Structures are given as structure tokens and as C-alpha cells.
């Protein structure tokens, strides 16, 4: 749909233009910008590589290779052309080629990508694990590969093909990115056209459940999510283990329980559950006081640290198979009738 400028007494269409007329190039401009702002077309996606082509006997390259929080690799193809060309067929070839990529290979790919941008390569595995919420142990990617096609327009042939592919169980999204020139600025109208957002929400829910079931069957990992009711009546849903126990500790501290009391009932966590320092510090200031702890392994955002008795505390986000046992131990030392309830979510 067109964009309009609304004033006090009129409404005027802002005409769309072409990328070429704006002097914008597909790779050097559009791709470079979307690489750093990929959530515009593919929310909750970590970009692992740009111009990825590490396969045998092929000089073809994926514009952007990503990973979503369900453990699905994401092939992102961008086109400036007005109808998208034959990008769906190209993306299918890429998806097939990249489908065998394993976690260790993805870490290596991401290390190289970060190094090429002047970022520290040795944190690649930690970042991926934190993104997937898998602190330790083996990581198995989903067998499915998602495809995201982004173009100014899509021909009827492409949209018909994508609808058919999705009906066969694939996961292909078409996102229109139409540029507009307005008062010397470039406006970008971004619209997901296939599948419609209402249908996409249902498909994502089904896919999340399927991926979790496959992962548990494959390696026995626990992907349980929790629903928590706080003592003040707030409801938190779809909490993974680490966020679930963090919320429980928050509730305990609000009810007057000290970190030392928590550690007393969790003896296996004595060495690394909390980091603390005197004073009221930001998360970054607190982490700078310890040289042997990675910020990636603690809840250390400014709104996540605790201020207790003149000290600042940060809690570990590394939790394994004893999470529920720890939660039960903490709940036992809370005041009677605390009202905190939790349950597993399907």
C-alpha cells in the first residue's frame, strides 16, 4: 500500500521510487545496512556471516546467513530488482547447501565474520550459546532452514511459488522493502506479504513446539518453559530455566531474603552464583571488578543487578539440570504464605 503525508487539511501520497534512482546498491548499501539491522526483516535473528559461500564446487554466496532462537539457520536473500527476479529458486539452492552446517562449523563461521569486522573472535561460541539459551552441552541445529526473501516488489510467480512451498512444510517469508523519497530523506516501507502476519504467528507457535520436541528427542536436553505468578500477582510466561530462577531469586530478595541465605540452601552454587562489590554500581561497573568472570554468564544489565545492604550483586545465568531443585529450596526459606506459584508450560 502507498504511504501518505497527512496534514491539517489534506492527505497526499508519497510516491515510491527505485533503489537505483536513489543511487543505492544491493550489496554495498542495502545489504550492509540490513546486516546490522536484520530485525527489520527477520526478528530475533543473529547474523552469522555475510556473503557466505563455504561449500564445495560452488561460487554462489548467501547474502546473509543467520540463526534464529529456535536453532534454525536462516538464509536471507536481498534483491533491488522490482519483481525479485528468481530469488526463491536461488534461496532454495542455498538452503539445501547450508542445511548440513553443524554447530562447531557455525561457531567457526561466526568467528571469522566477527574478526572481519574487528570484533573479538574468541567470544563467538559464548554469544551463540547465550542467543540460543543453551549454556553448555551439545547443540544440535534444527533440520529445517528458514528462508527470508526481501525485495522492493515480488512477482506473482514468486508469491505463488512461496505459498506452495510453505504448504509443503517449508518456511519461506517474503518481505517488501519499498523506498520512498520525501523532503530529501529516504523512507523505507517494510511489509511482510507472505505469509500474512496473522498466519505467521500461528506457524511460529507450531514450529517452536516441533523444534523443542525434536531437540529433546535428539539429545535429551530440557527445553521446559515456565509460567510464574509472583507474590504481588504479576504473571510471567514462557520463561526458560535461567530466566525462571532469576525471577525466583528476585522475588526472594524482595521478600527480604539475603544472598547468603540463598547460598546456604544451594551449596553446589557457592562458588559462582553471585558476584558482589561494595557500593551502588551499574552492571558494567560491577563486572569490571572481577577479571575472571565473563559478563555473558551473568545477569548484569543495569536493571538486572540487586542492591542489598550497601552492595551490588549480579547473579549467574548458568543453570543446568538442578534448576527446579534450586527453586524449591529457595521457596522453602521464604515467609509463609508467600503466594508464589509456578507451572510448566506446554
Buried (B, 14 or more C-beta within 10 A) or exposed (E): EEBEEEEEEEEEEBEBBEBEEBEBEBEEBBBEEBBEEBEEBBEBBBBBBBEBBBBEEEEEBBBBBBBBBBBBBBBBBBBBBBBBBBBBEBBBEBBEBBBEBEBEBBBBBBBBBBEEEEEEBEBBBBBBBBBBEBBEEEBBBBEBBBBBBBBBBBBEEBBEBBEEBBEEEBBBBBBBBBBBBEEEEEBBBEEBBBBEEEEBEEEBEEBBEEBBEBBEEEEEBEBBBBBBBBBEEEEBEEBBBBBBBBBBBBBBBEEEBEBEBBBEBBEEBEEEBBBBBEEEBEBEBBBEBBEEBEBBBBBBEEEBBBEBEEBBBBBBBBBEEEBBEBBEBBBEEBEEEEEBEBEEEE
